[in-house]
Amino acid sequence: MNKIALLLCLYLLSTNARSQAIQVKNNTLNAQRKNQMVQIMAGTLKNQKMPAIVAAATLGDKVVWVQALGYADLNKKITVKPNFHMFRWASVTKVATDIMVQAMDEKGVLDLDKPISNYYTTPFKPFYIRRCFTEANHLKYFQCRGIHGTAPVINMKNFCFDPSTLSEFKNNKGNLVWVSDKKLDRGQVVFKTKKKKDLCRIDYKIDNKVLEANVEQVTLKTLLNHRSGIQHYSHLGRDARPPLKKRQDRLAVKKRRANKKSQMAWAIPYIFPRQPLVARPGKMKLYSSFGHNLAGVILEKQSGMLYENLMELYGSKMGAKSIQADYLGIASQRGYGRSFVYKRASNKWVKNNYTTDNSYKMAGGGIMSTITDLARFCVGISNDGYFLKKGVKSYSHDGAHKEQSMSKLNLKTNKDGQRQCMVLMTNTEHSKVDLEALRVALDKKLKAYGIWKD
């Protein structure tokens, strides 16, 4: 452990007003109210056909309600337990990365506004694709039907754009929307009104021009704000993930862990060198797990500690001892159990056998814990002194894309100035999973009971 890491450990573990474990207050809800909350969760479990749901609510510096429902193992009918079974945080892990980077910024270990080249030499020169239309219907000009008396004329011949300049397609009324299929070099452009009414369709061919981007524009702030231009999982048909064989190699994972090597840095050469940026750095907000992974690697380099060790260190400060990295779905060695993850196939739930290592995207989605400890984490980020000098007032994050949310964290400050937080997790990977409706229903009940306020 280097000097910076040692000083950081001493700082984080030093005794102060916020060094005591966060309490779990179990007597906030009486039996009748608990049953009503369970019924709401049971309805979601039945309607969305999920094996298990876990939920918790916090108020101020306490966890006031925790509930688990369903099965951690469907085959063996093992009932899920809130203080024992761990679930993947999925992209809620990004919240932890955001907060830890801000905490290091407060301590002067790094600077959010400096280029990442100050801390980490990336093995790539960023570039982006500027796409050009050619031979659009073999016409130099194509006139769409007029809107509100206007007649927008669009020069499609050799028209070039990148994702950060899509506004060039709008007319003076601002109501043209560009839609395209997913083919790389040819397809069809469709111009529609906001009412989804077609104006015109144009067949096209595309030439992709490769242009260099300025790496100095990529800062920690742009990485955390999803404005770095770094792609998510795929872009222009390119997969940003390391090869599947590398992610399935259990021996390689064990060796990296034994050598105390970053579980993210090894994947950087696979993710970035030949992958085009989705847009020019700083120009457009586009969701990216790998942008957060790069931020996590920089965090490790500057702190002198592995990301998972930082999380465990902060977790121990909050009494959240189950927080740890998700390696190949391997269960904890600390007395906790790993809930299986299920996918829907042919109207049956199929158990995920965890043959793929998720640690390569750790800072963007590779942490797991019990629901109780995720709630403790939410208390930690919202109250002064656990992570930041001044706790976060509000934060909301889905644990995946909107259409597939395996986890959710929603933090607000009520009218009395108290922070209240709802966290939800499920062990279901399915396109129709919707935790937001459940969050709203549980939120409404807590307010009706007078525990939460607007």
Summary of the structure (lengths in Angstrom):
residues: 454
radius of gyration: 24.1
end to end distance: 45.9
largest distance: 73.4
contacts: 1504
relative contact order: 0.19
helix: 31%
strand: 25%
